[in-house]
């Protein structure tokens, strides 16, 4: 099967390329921007047929100089929720996606693209409906904007288009993301460096460390991509576990995985100074999702029935991977 994967050297993109390899697929054109060269490491153990720079790829799209693949996975985006350059964000996330969408439609190629749970803003309902969507930052708006394009064109599509609204994804191949890497990644390095993990004090009506997110292991996010590759279906679908778990669960899973031996309960980990709470940043007030939980009704209706790893399972596996690598 011939495949194009954009953002292929990024977090979800590289895991997707690796998963395609594990299915025997190597006819993969990887598209990315390697101005940050360290991202190459995410593809070093993968097999691809070709690599294209993102800007070269966009130029080729405009000139209709791309060989037709059987499917396109569009994972490429700037995912910095703190970014303030709206001009760049809308060009890189919205306009680029629209160009690729138009090309795929004209060549009748199925497209699976990355949206984001950031479109929901503060919630509290996380279901795929326009009435629940209030993005808090320009990153969320860039994703929201293309989702609206898809909705307006649903009646005239020539090939399936699948939007995947990722919740809080964590797992291997995310080190290049820096401050935007998952809390599991940061907790791992905090504990290794200083013997403790730091969480926010109570906020938004939650006790210390009890703010809750829907944390999903990247392997589960990739599995959803492959599901829609095998069973193309048009629509926008949440990609999470359907469970809101506290940050305390993530921190405790990291601490116990690194300590080894008999697992500690949260109270014991706090008492021993292995988890500590720091003041909630003023800069995040009014801009922070203190609770997210994916409504998976539409994903399940689309035939995806696999269970998702819990924080305890997924974070422990991730810590083992980090230690091994």
Phi and psi in degrees as GROMACS dihedral restraints (atoms count N, CA, C in turn):
[ dihedral_restraints ]
;  ai    aj    ak    al  type     phi  dphi    fc
    3     4     5     6     1   -88.3    20    10
    4     5     6     7     1   133.2    20    10
    6     7     8     9     1  -137.2    20    10
    7     8     9    10     1   143.2    20    10
    9    10    11    12     1  -112.6    20    10
   10    11    12    13     1   130.6    20    10
   12    13    14    15     1  -122.9    20    10
   13    14    15    16     1   114.2    20    10
   15    16    17    18     1   -88.7    20    10
   16    17    18    19     1   157.5    20    10
   18    19    20    21     1    62.7    20    10
   19    20    21    22     1    30.2    20    10
   21    22    23    24     1   -68.2    20    10
   22    23    24    25     1   -24.4    20    10
   24    25    26    27     1   -93.0    20    10
   25    26    27    28     1     1.5    20    10
   27    28    29    30     1   -85.3    20    10
   28    29    30    31     1  -168.0    20    10
   30    31    32    33     1   -66.3    20    10
   31    32    33    34     1   -70.3    20    10
   33    34    35    36     1   -69.3    20    10
   34    35    36    37     1   -37.4    20    10
   36    37    38    39     1   -58.8    20    10
   37    38    39    40     1   -46.2    20    10
   39    40    41    42     1   -67.5    20    10
   40    41    42    43     1   -39.2    20    10
   42    43    44    45     1   -64.5    20    10
   43    44    45    46     1   -33.8    20    10
   45    46    47    48     1   -68.2    20    10
   46    47    48    49     1   -43.3    20    10
   48    49    50    51     1   -59.8    20    10
   49    50    51    52     1   -44.2    20    10
   51    52    53    54     1   -62.1    20    10
   52    53    54    55     1   -41.7    20    10
   54    55    56    57     1   -66.5    20    10
   55    56    57    58     1   -37.8    20    10
   57    58    59    60     1   -63.6    20    10
   58    59    60    61     1   -42.0    20    10
   60    61    62    63     1   -57.7    20    10
   61    62    63    64     1   -41.8    20    10
   63    64    65    66     1   -66.3    20    10
   64    65    66    67     1   -19.0    20    10
   66    67    68    69     1   -92.6    20    10
   67    68    69    70     1     4.5    20    10
   69    70    71    72     1    91.5    20    10
   70    71    72    73     1     7.7    20    10
   72    73    74    75     1   -93.0    20    10
   73    74    75    76     1   122.1    20    10
   75    76    77    78     1  -128.5    20    10
   76    77    78    79     1    -7.6    20    10
   78    79    80    81     1   -81.9    20    10
   79    80    81    82     1    69.8    20    10
   81    82    83    84     1  -121.1    20    10
   82    83    84    85     1   125.0    20    10
   84    85    86    87     1   -93.4    20    10
   85    86    87    88     1   115.6    20    10
   87    88    89    90     1   -93.2    20    10
   88    89    90    91     1   127.3    20    10
   90    91    92    93     1  -118.4    20    10
   91    92    93    94     1   130.7    20    10
   93    94    95    96     1  -166.8    20    10
   94    95    96    97     1   176.4    20    10
   96    97    98    99     1  -112.7    20    10
   97    98    99   100     1   108.4    20    10
   99   100   101   102     1  -100.3    20    10
  100   101   102   103     1    33.6    20    10
  102   103   104   105     1   -61.6    20    10
  103   104   105   106     1   -25.9    20    10
  105   106   107   108     1   -98.8    20    10
  106   107   108   109     1    93.7    20    10
  108   109   110   111     1   -63.6    20    10
  109   110   111   112     1   -24.1    20    10
  111   112   113   114     1   -62.2    20    10
  112   113   114   115     1   -18.7    20    10
  114   115   116   117     1   -65.1    20    10
  115   116   117   118     1   -18.5    20    10
  117   118   119   120     1   -55.5    20    10
  118   119   120   121     1   -31.3    20    10
  120   121   122   123     1   -58.9    20    10
  121   122   123   124     1   -27.5    20    10
  123   124   125   126     1   -65.8    20    10
  124   125   126   127     1   -21.3    20    10
  126   127   128   129     1  -108.0    20    10
  127   128   129   130     1     1.8    20    10
  129   130   131   132     1   -64.2    20    10
  130   131   132   133     1   -27.2    20    10
  132   133   134   135     1  -103.5    20    10
  133   134   135   136     1    17.4    20    10
  135   136   137   138     1  -110.3    20    10
  136   137   138   139     1   159.3    20    10
  138   139   140   141     1  -110.5    20    10
  139   140   141   142     1   123.3    20    10
  141   142   143   144     1  -131.5    20    10
  142   143   144   145     1   161.4    20    10
  144   145   146   147     1   -91.2    20    10
  145   146   147   148     1   -28.6    20    10
  147   148   149   150     1  -163.4    20    10
  148   149   150   151     1   158.9    20    10
  150   151   152   153     1  -126.6    20    10
  151   152   153   154     1   135.8    20    10
  153   154   155   156     1  -127.2    20    10
  154   155   156   157     1   136.2    20    10
  156   157   158   159     1   -65.8    20    10
  157   158   159   160     1   145.7    20    10
  159   160   161   162     1   -56.6    20    10
  160   161   162   163     1   -44.8    20    10
  162   163   164   165     1   -66.7    20    10
  163   164   165   166     1   -38.9    20    10
  165   166   167   168     1   -62.8    20    10
  166   167   168   169     1   -41.5    20    10
  168   169   170   171     1   -61.2    20    10
  169   170   171   172     1   -45.3    20    10
  171   172   173   174     1   -62.7    20    10
  172   173   174   175     1   -39.1    20    10
  174   175   176   177     1   -63.1    20    10
  175   176   177   178     1   -42.6    20    10
  177   178   179   180     1   -65.9    20    10
  178   179   180   181     1   -36.9    20    10
  180   181   182   183     1   -59.1    20    10
  181   182   183   184     1   -47.0    20    10
  183   184   185   186     1   -62.8    20    10
  184   185   186   187     1   -31.7    20    10
  186   187   188   189     1   -91.4    20    10
  187   188   189   190     1     0.9    20    10
  189   190   191   192     1    58.6    20    10
  190   191   192   193     1    42.8    20    10
  192   193   194   195     1  -114.4    20    10
  193   194   195   196     1    37.5    20    10
  195   196   197   198     1  -116.2    20    10
  196   197   198   199     1   132.0    20    10
  198   199   200   201     1   -67.8    20    10
  199   200   201   202     1   137.3    20    10
  201   202   203   204     1   -68.8    20    10
  202   203   204   205     1   120.9    20    10
  204   205   206   207     1   -89.2    20    10
  205   206   207   208     1   177.1    20    10
  207   208   209   210     1   -86.0    20    10
  208   209   210   211     1   -22.7    20    10
  210   211   212   213     1  -160.3    20    10
  211   212   213   214     1   152.1    20    10
  213   214   215   216     1  -120.4    20    10
  214   215   216   217     1   128.9    20    10
  216   217   218   219     1  -106.0    20    10
  217   218   219   220     1   111.5    20    10
  219   220   221   222     1  -100.3    20    10
  220   221   222   223     1    94.5    20    10
  222   223   224   225     1  -102.9    20    10
  223   224   225   226     1    -8.8    20    10
  225   226   227   228     1   -71.3    20    10
  226   227   228   229     1   129.1    20    10
  228   229   230   231     1  -171.7    20    10
  229   230   231   232     1   158.9    20    10
  231   232   233   234     1   -86.6    20    10
  232   233   234   235     1   120.0    20    10
  234   235   236   237     1  -108.3    20    10
  235   236   237   238     1    18.4    20    10
  237   238   239   240     1   -79.4    20    10
  238   239   240   241     1   104.9    20    10
  240   241   242   243     1   -71.0    20    10
  241   242   243   244     1   -11.4    20    10
  243   244   245   246     1   -98.9    20    10
  244   245   246   247     1     1.0    20    10
  246   247   248   249     1   -65.1    20    10
  247   248   249   250     1   146.8    20    10
  249   250   251   252     1  -119.1    20    10
  250   251   252   253     1    -3.0    20    10
  252   253   254   255     1   -85.3    20    10
  253   254   255   256     1    86.7    20    10
  255   256   257   258     1   -65.2    20    10
  256   257   258   259     1   -32.6    20    10
  258   259   260   261     1   -62.0    20    10
  259   260   261   262     1   -46.9    20    10
  261   262   263   264     1   -65.3    20    10
  262   263   264   265     1   -44.8    20    10
  264   265   266   267     1   -60.0    20    10
  265   266   267   268     1   -43.4    20    10
  267   268   269   270     1   -72.4    20    10
  268   269   270   271     1   -32.4    20    10
  270   271   272   273     1   -70.9    20    10
  271   272   273   274     1   -47.6    20    10
  273   274   275   276     1   -72.1    20    10
  274   275   276   277     1   -37.6    20    10
  276   277   278   279     1   -97.5    20    10
  277   278   279   280     1   -45.4    20    10
  279   280   281   282     1   -86.6    20    10
  280   281   282   283     1   -58.0    20    10
  282   283   284   285     1   -62.7    20    10
  283   284   285   286     1   -42.8    20    10
  285   286   287   288     1   -58.4    20    10
  286   287   288   289     1   -44.8    20    10
  288   289   290   291     1   -64.4    20    10
  289   290   291   292     1   -40.2    20    10
  291   292   293   294     1   -64.5    20    10
  292   293   294   295     1   -40.9    20    10
  294   295   296   297     1   -61.0    20    10
  295   296   297   298     1   -44.0    20    10
  297   298   299   300     1   -68.2    20    10
  298   299   300   301     1   -40.1    20    10
  300   301   302   303     1   -58.2    20    10
  301   302   303   304     1   -47.9    20    10
  303   304   305   306     1   -62.8    20    10
  304   305   306   307     1   -40.5    20    10
  306   307   308   309     1   -64.6    20    10
  307   308   309   310     1   -44.8    20    10
  309   310   311   312     1   -62.5    20    10
  310   311   312   313     1   -39.5    20    10
  312   313   314   315     1   -66.2    20    10
  313   314   315   316     1   -41.5    20    10
  315   316   317   318     1   -68.5    20    10
  316   317   318   319     1   -23.6    20    10
  318   319   320   321     1  -107.7    20    10
  319   320   321   322     1     7.3    20    10
  321   322   323   324     1    54.8    20    10
  322   323   324   325     1    50.2    20    10
  324   325   326   327     1  -110.5    20    10
  325   326   327   328     1   127.0    20    10
  327   328   329   330     1   -60.6    20    10
  328   329   330   331     1   140.6    20    10
  330   331   332   333     1  -124.9    20    10
  331   332   333   334     1   127.7    20    10
  333   334   335   336     1  -114.2    20    10
  334   335   336   337     1   120.9    20    10
  336   337   338   339     1  -125.9    20    10
  337   338   339   340     1   156.9    20    10
  339   340   341   342     1   -87.9    20    10
  340   341   342   343     1   117.5    20    10
  342   343   344   345     1  -102.1    20    10
  343   344   345   346     1  -156.0    20    10
  345   346   347   348     1  -159.9    20    10
  346   347   348   349     1   146.2    20    10
  348   349   350   351     1   -68.4    20    10
  349   350   351   352     1   -10.0    20    10
  351   352   353   354     1   -64.3    20    10
  352   353   354   355     1   -17.7    20    10
  354   355   356   357     1   -63.3    20    10
  355   356   357   358     1   -22.3    20    10
  357   358   359   360     1   -81.8    20    10
  358   359   360   361     1   -11.0    20    10
  360   361   362   363     1    58.6    20    10
  361   362   363   364     1  -130.3    20    10
  363   364   365   366     1   -83.5    20    10
  364   365   366   367     1     3.8    20    10
  366   367   368   369     1    70.3    20    10
  367   368   369   370     1  -144.1    20    10
  369   370   371   372     1   -90.8    20    10
  370   371   372   373     1    -1.4    20    10
  372   373   374   375     1   -99.5    20    10
  373   374   375   376     1   129.5    20    10
  375   376   377   378     1  -117.9    20    10
  376   377   378   379     1    63.7    20    10
  378   379   380   381     1  -121.8    20    10
  379   380   381   382     1   150.4    20    10
  381   382   383   384     1   -74.9    20    10
  382   383   384   385     1    69.0    20    10
  384   385   386   387     1  -135.2    20    10
  385   386   387   388     1   142.3    20    10
  387   388   389   390     1   -56.5    20    10
  388   389   390   391     1   -32.0    20    10
  390   391   392   393     1   -68.8    20    10
  391   392   393   394     1   -14.1    20    10
  393   394   395   396     1  -101.9    20    10
  394   395   396   397     1     5.1    20    10
  396   397   398   399     1  -106.4    20    10
  397   398   399   400     1   113.8    20    10
  399   400   401   402     1  -144.0    20    10
  400   401   402   403     1    75.3    20    10
  402   403   404   405     1   -58.1    20    10
  403   404   405   406     1   144.1    20    10
  405   406   407   408     1   -96.2    20    10
  406   407   408   409     1   -13.3    20    10
  408   409   410   411     1  -145.9    20    10
  409   410   411   412     1   171.0    20    10
  411   412   413   414     1   -70.5    20    10
  412   413   414   415     1   -26.2    20    10
  414   415   416   417     1   -62.1    20    10
  415   416   417   418     1   -51.5    20    10
  417   418   419   420     1   -59.9    20    10
  418   419   420   421     1   -38.6    20    10
  420   421   422   423     1   -65.0    20    10
  421   422   423   424     1   -38.4    20    10
  423   424   425   426     1   -62.9    20    10
  424   425   426   427     1   -35.2    20    10
  426   427   428   429     1   -75.4    20    10
  427   428   429   430     1   -43.9    20    10
  429   430   431   432     1   -56.9    20    10
  430   431   432   433     1   -41.7    20    10
  432   433   434   435     1   -62.5    20    10
  433   434   435   436     1   -43.3    20    10
  435   436   437   438     1   -71.1    20    10
  436   437   438   439     1   -35.2    20    10
  438   439   440   441     1   -55.4    20    10
  439   440   441   442     1   -36.2    20    10
  441   442   443   444     1   -69.5    20    10
  442   443   444   445     1   -35.1    20    10
  444   445   446   447     1   -59.7    20    10
  445   446   447   448     1   -47.7    20    10
  447   448   449   450     1   -59.0    20    10
  448   449   450   451     1   -45.2    20    10
  450   451   452   453     1   -60.6    20    10
  451   452   453   454     1   -38.4    20    10
  453   454   455   456     1   -70.1    20    10
  454   455   456   457     1   -23.6    20    10
  456   457   458   459     1  -104.8    20    10
  457   458   459   460     1     9.8    20    10
  459   460   461   462     1   -56.3    20    10
  460   461   462   463     1   -33.2    20    10
  462   463   464   465     1   -81.3    20    10
  463   464   465   466     1    -3.8    20    10
  465   466   467   468     1  -129.9    20    10
  466   467   468   469     1    22.0    20    10
  468   469   470   471     1   -76.7    20    10
  469   470   471   472     1   141.6    20    10
  471   472   473   474     1   -98.0    20    10
  472   473   474   475     1   -14.2    20    10
  474   475   476   477     1  -151.7    20    10
  475   476   477   478     1   154.2    20    10
  477   478   479   480     1   -62.7    20    10
  478   479   480   481     1   144.2    20    10
  480   481   482   483     1  -132.3    20    10
  481   482   483   484     1   124.2    20    10
  483   484   485   486     1  -121.0    20    10
  484   485   486   487     1   119.3    20    10
  486   487   488   489     1   -99.3    20    10
  487   488   489   490     1   131.0    20    10
  489   490   491   492     1  -115.1    20    10
  490   491   492   493     1   114.1    20    10
  492   493   494   495     1   -89.7    20    10
  493   494   495   496     1    94.6    20    10
  495   496   497   498     1   -71.2    20    10
  496   497   498   499     1   137.5    20    10
  498   499   500   501     1   -90.9    20    10
  499   500   501   502     1  -142.4    20    10
  501   502   503   504     1   -84.8    20    10
  502   503   504   505     1    96.7    20    10
  504   505   506   507     1   -88.7    20    10
  505   506   507   508     1   138.2    20    10
  507   508   509   510     1  -137.9    20    10
  508   509   510   511     1   161.5    20    10
  510   511   512   513     1   139.7    20    10
  511   512   513   514     1  -171.7    20    10
  513   514   515   516     1   -57.0    20    10
  514   515   516   517     1   152.4    20    10
  516   517   518   519     1    73.3    20    10
  517   518   519   520     1    34.1    20    10
  519   520   521   522     1  -116.3    20    10
  520   521   522   523     1     4.3    20    10
  522   523   524   525     1   -58.3    20    10
  523   524   525   526     1   -33.7    20    10
  525   526   527   528     1   -66.0    20    10
  526   527   528   529     1   -14.7    20    10
  528   529   530   531     1   -74.5    20    10
  529   530   531   532     1   -13.3    20    10
  531   532   533   534     1    60.6    20    10
  532   533   534   535     1  -126.8    20    10
  534   535   536   537     1   -64.0    20    10
  535   536   537   538     1   -20.9    20    10
  537   538   539   540     1   -90.1    20    10
  538   539   540   541     1     3.1    20    10
  540   541   542   543     1   -66.1    20    10
  541   542   543   544     1   164.8    20    10
  543   544   545   546     1   -67.2    20    10
  544   545   546   547     1   161.9    20    10
  546   547   548   549     1   -65.1    20    10
  547   548   549   550     1   -32.0    20    10
  549   550   551   552     1   -61.0    20    10
  550   551   552   553     1   -42.5    20    10
  552   553   554   555     1   -61.9    20    10
  553   554   555   556     1   -47.3    20    10
  555   556   557   558     1   -67.9    20    10
  556   557   558   559     1   -39.0    20    10
  558   559   560   561     1   -61.5    20    10
  559   560   561   562     1   -41.7    20    10
  561   562   563   564     1   -56.0    20    10
  562   563   564   565     1   -48.7    20    10
  564   565   566   567     1   -74.5    20    10
  565   566   567   568     1   -31.7    20    10
  567   568   569   570     1   -61.9    20    10
  568   569   570   571     1   -46.2    20    10
  570   571   572   573     1   -68.4    20    10
  571   572   573   574     1   -39.4    20    10
  573   574   575   576     1   -67.0    20    10
  574   575   576   577     1   -32.9    20    10
  576   577   578   579     1   -83.8    20    10
  577   578   579   580     1   -38.5    20    10
  579   580   581   582     1  -129.9    20    10
  580   581   582   583     1     2.5    20    10
  582   583   584   585     1    75.1    20    10
  583   584   585   586     1    16.1    20    10
  585   586   587   588     1  -154.3    20    10
  586   587   588   589     1   160.5    20    10
  588   589   590   591     1  -116.8    20    10
  589   590   591   592     1   139.7    20    10
  591   592   593   594     1  -109.8    20    10
  592   593   594   595     1   133.4    20    10
  594   595   596   597     1  -128.4    20    10
  595   596   597   598     1   164.7    20    10
  597   598   599   600     1   -74.7    20    10
  598   599   600   601     1   146.2    20    10
  600   601   602   603     1   -63.7    20    10
  601   602   603   604     1   175.8    20    10
  603   604   605   606     1   -58.0    20    10
  604   605   606   607     1   142.7    20    10
  606   607   608   609     1  -159.9    20    10
  607   608   609   610     1   163.4    20    10
  609   610   611   612     1    53.3    20    10
  610   611   612   613     1    29.1    20    10
  612   613   614   615     1    85.2    20    10
  613   614   615   616     1     4.5    20    10
  615   616   617   618     1  -104.4    20    10
  616   617   618   619     1   147.5    20    10
  618   619   620   621     1   -69.0    20    10
  619   620   621   622     1   167.7    20    10
  621   622   623   624     1   -51.5    20    10
  622   623   624   625     1   127.3    20    10
  624   625   626   627     1    71.9    20    10
  625   626   627   628     1     3.7    20    10
  627   628   629   630     1   -96.6    20    10
  628   629   630   631     1     2.0    20    10
  630   631   632   633     1   -57.1    20    10
  631   632   633   634     1   143.0    20    10
  633   634   635   636     1  -124.4    20    10
  634   635   636   637     1   139.4    20    10
  636   637   638   639     1  -133.8    20    10
  637   638   639   640     1   162.3    20    10
  639   640   641   642     1   -92.4    20    10
  640   641   642   643     1   100.1    20    10
  642   643   644   645     1   -94.9    20    10
  643   644   645   646     1   124.3    20    10
  645   646   647   648     1  -125.4    20    10
  646   647   648   649     1   132.4    20    10
  648   649   650   651     1   -68.7    20    10
  649   650   651   652     1   142.5    20    10
  651   652   653   654     1   -60.4    20    10
  652   653   654   655     1   -29.2    20    10
  654   655   656   657     1   -62.7    20    10
  655   656   657   658     1   -35.6    20    10
  657   658   659   660     1   -72.1    20    10
  658   659   660   661     1   -38.0    20    10
  660   661   662   663     1   -63.0    20    10
  661   662   663   664     1   -40.8    20    10
  663   664   665   666     1   -65.7    20    10
  664   665   666   667     1   -40.2    20    10
  666   667   668   669     1   -60.1    20    10
  667   668   669   670     1   -35.2    20    10
  669   670   671   672     1   -66.7    20    10
  670   671   672   673     1   -41.9    20    10
  672   673   674   675     1   -55.6    20    10
  673   674   675   676     1   -47.6    20    10
  675   676   677   678     1   -67.8    20    10
  676   677   678   679     1   -32.5    20    10
  678   679   680   681     1   -58.2    20    10
  679   680   681   682     1   -46.0    20    10
  681   682   683   684     1   -77.6    20    10
  682   683   684   685     1   -18.7    20    10
  684   685   686   687     1   -69.8    20    10
  685   686   687   688     1   -39.2    20    10
  687   688   689   690     1   -77.9    20    10
  688   689   690   691     1   -29.1    20    10
  690   691   692   693     1  -133.4    20    10
  691   692   693   694     1    73.1    20    10
  693   694   695   696     1   -54.3    20    10
  694   695   696   697     1   134.4    20    10
  696   697   698   699     1  -153.0    20    10
  697   698   699   700     1   132.5    20    10
  699   700   701   702     1   -81.4    20    10
  700   701   702   703     1   137.1    20    10
  702   703   704   705     1   153.3    20    10
  703   704   705   706     1   176.8    20    10
  705   706   707   708     1  -116.2    20    10
  706   707   708   709     1   127.2    20    10
  708   709   710   711     1  -132.0    20    10
  709   710   711   712     1   135.7    20    10
  711   712   713   714     1   -68.5    20    10
  712   713   714   715     1   142.3    20    10
  714   715   716   717     1  -126.5    20    10
  715   716   717   718     1    92.7    20    10
  717   718   719   720     1  -148.9    20    10
  718   719   720   721     1  -169.2    20    10
  720   721   722   723     1   -93.7    20    10
  721   722   723   724     1   -17.5    20    10
  723   724   725   726     1    82.9    20    10
  724   725   726   727     1     9.2    20    10
  726   727   728   729     1  -126.3    20    10
  727   728   729   730     1   130.0    20    10
  729   730   731   732     1   -92.6    20    10
  730   731   732   733     1   117.8    20    10
  732   733   734   735     1  -120.4    20    10
  733   734   735   736     1   143.2    20    10
  735   736   737   738     1   -70.3    20    10
  736   737   738   739     1   153.3    20    10
  738   739   740   741     1   -57.9    20    10
  739   740   741   742     1   -28.8    20    10
  741   742   743   744     1   -56.7    20    10
  742   743   744   745     1   -36.4    20    10
  744   745   746   747     1   -64.2    20    10
  745   746   747   748     1   -41.5    20    10
  747   748   749   750     1   -64.4    20    10
  748   749   750   751     1   -49.1    20    10
  750   751   752   753     1   -59.7    20    10
  751   752   753   754     1   -45.0    20    10
  753   754   755   756     1   -66.4    20    10
  754   755   756   757     1   -37.6    20    10
  756   757   758   759     1   -63.3    20    10
  757   758   759   760     1   -39.8    20    10
  759   760   761   762     1   -66.3    20    10
  760   761   762   763     1   -47.8    20    10
  762   763   764   765     1   -58.9    20    10
  763   764   765   766     1   -48.6    20    10
  765   766   767   768     1   -67.3    20    10
  766   767   768   769     1   -36.4    20    10
  768   769   770   771     1   -67.0    20    10
  769   770   771   772     1   -35.2    20    10
  771   772   773   774     1   -82.7    20    10
  772   773   774   775     1   -31.2    20    10
  774   775   776   777     1   -72.0    20    10
  775   776   777   778     1   -41.5    20    10
  777   778   779   780     1    73.7    20    10
  778   779   780   781     1   179.6    20    10
  780   781   782   783     1    74.2    20    10
  781   782   783   784     1  -157.2    20    10
  783   784   785   786     1   -68.1    20    10
  784   785   786   787     1   125.9    20    10
  786   787   788   789     1   -62.6    20    10
  787   788   789   790     1   142.7    20    10
  789   790   791   792     1   -90.2    20    10
  790   791   792   793     1   149.3    20    10
  792   793   794   795     1   -79.4    20    10
  793   794   795   796     1   162.9    20    10
  795   796   797   798     1   -57.1    20    10
  796   797   798   799     1   -47.5    20    10
  798   799   800   801     1   -58.6    20    10
  799   800   801   802     1   -39.9    20    10
  801   802   803   804     1   -68.3    20    10
  802   803   804   805     1   -39.5    20    10
  804   805   806   807     1   -64.2    20    10
  805   806   807   808     1   -39.0    20    10
  807   808   809   810     1   -68.5    20    10
  808   809   810   811     1   -44.5    20    10
  810   811   812   813     1   -61.0    20    10
  811   812   813   814     1   -35.4    20    10
  813   814   815   816     1   -84.7    20    10
  814   815   816   817     1     1.5    20    10
  816   817   818   819     1    77.3    20    10
  817   818   819   820     1    16.5    20    10
  819   820   821   822     1   -83.0    20    10
  820   821   822   823     1   -22.1    20    10
  822   823   824   825     1  -128.3    20    10
  823   824   825   826     1   128.5    20    10
  825   826   827   828     1  -131.7    20    10
  826   827   828   829     1   157.7    20    10
  828   829   830   831     1  -112.8    20    10
  829   830   831   832     1   135.2    20    10
  831   832   833   834     1  -117.8    20    10
  832   833   834   835     1   157.0    20    10
  834   835   836   837     1   -57.0    20    10
  835   836   837   838     1   144.3    20    10
  837   838   839   840     1   -70.8    20    10
  838   839   840   841     1   129.4    20    10
  840   841   842   843     1   -66.0    20    10
  841   842   843   844     1   133.5    20    10
  843   844   845   846     1   -60.6    20    10
  844   845   846   847     1   -33.4    20    10
  846   847   848   849     1   -64.2    20    10
  847   848   849   850     1   -19.4    20    10
  849   850   851   852     1   -96.9    20    10
  850   851   852   853     1    -7.6    20    10
  852   853   854   855     1   -64.0    20    10
  853   854   855   856     1   129.3    20    10
  855   856   857   858     1    82.1    20    10
  856   857   858   859     1    -2.2    20    10
  858   859   860   861     1  -129.3    20    10
  859   860   861   862     1    16.5    20    10
  861   862   863   864     1  -120.3    20    10
  862   863   864   865     1   127.6    20    10
  864   865   866   867     1   -82.2    20    10
  865   866   867   868     1   100.5    20    10
  867   868   869   870     1   -82.7    20    10
  868   869   870   871     1   -12.3    20    10
  870   871   872   873     1  -150.5    20    10
  871   872   873   874     1   126.5    20    10
  873   874   875   876     1  -138.8    20    10
  874   875   876   877     1   143.9    20    10
  876   877   878   879     1  -155.7    20    10
  877   878   879   880     1   114.7    20    10
  879   880   881   882     1   -66.3    20    10
  880   881   882   883     1   131.1    20    10
  882   883   884   885     1   -82.6    20    10
  883   884   885   886     1   115.0    20    10
  885   886   887   888     1   -98.0    20    10
  886   887   888   889     1    11.9    20    10
  888   889   890   891     1   -57.0    20    10
  889   890   891   892     1   -45.7    20    10
  891   892   893   894     1   -70.3    20    10
  892   893   894   895     1   -37.2    20    10
  894   895   896   897     1   -62.8    20    10
  895   896   897   898     1   -43.0    20    10
  897   898   899   900     1   -67.0    20    10
  898   899   900   901     1   -38.3    20    10
  900   901   902   903     1   -63.1    20    10
  901   902   903   904     1   -30.4    20    10
  903   904   905   906     1   -78.6    20    10
  904   905   906   907     1     3.5    20    10
  906   907   908   909     1    97.6    20    10
  907   908   909   910     1     3.1    20    10
  909   910   911   912     1   -87.1    20    10
  910   911   912   913     1   109.5    20    10
  912   913   914   915     1  -113.8    20    10
  913   914   915   916     1    -2.9    20    10
  915   916   917   918     1   -65.2    20    10
  916   917   918   919     1   146.9    20    10
  918   919   920   921     1   -77.5    20    10
  919   920   921   922     1   158.0    20    10
  921   922   923   924     1  -110.6    20    10
  922   923   924   925     1   144.2    20    10
  924   925   926   927     1   -62.4    20    10
  925   926   927   928     1   138.9    20    10
  927   928   929   930     1   -74.1    20    10
  928   929   930   931     1   168.2    20    10
  930   931   932   933     1   -57.9    20    10
  931   932   933   934     1   -44.1    20    10
  933   934   935   936     1   -59.1    20    10
  934   935   936   937     1   -44.9    20    10
  936   937   938   939     1   -70.6    20    10
  937   938   939   940     1   -50.6    20    10
  939   940   941   942     1   -68.7    20    10
  940   941   942   943     1   -42.2    20    10
  942   943   944   945     1   -68.4    20    10
  943   944   945   946     1   -39.2    20    10
  945   946   947   948     1   -60.8    20    10
  946   947   948   949     1   -42.9    20    10
  948   949   950   951     1   -63.8    20    10
  949   950   951   952     1   -39.0    20    10
  951   952   953   954     1   -65.8    20    10
  952   953   954   955     1   -42.7    20    10
  954   955   956   957     1   -61.1    20    10
  955   956   957   958     1   -41.8    20    10
  957   958   959   960     1   -60.5    20    10
  958   959   960   961     1   -40.0    20    10
  960   961   962   963     1   -65.7    20    10
  961   962   963   964     1   -44.4    20    10
  963   964   965   966     1   -61.3    20    10
  964   965   966   967     1   -41.4    20    10
  966   967   968   969     1   -65.8    20    10
  967   968   969   970     1   -39.0    20    10
  969   970   971   972     1   -71.6    20    10
  970   971   972   973     1   -29.0    20    10
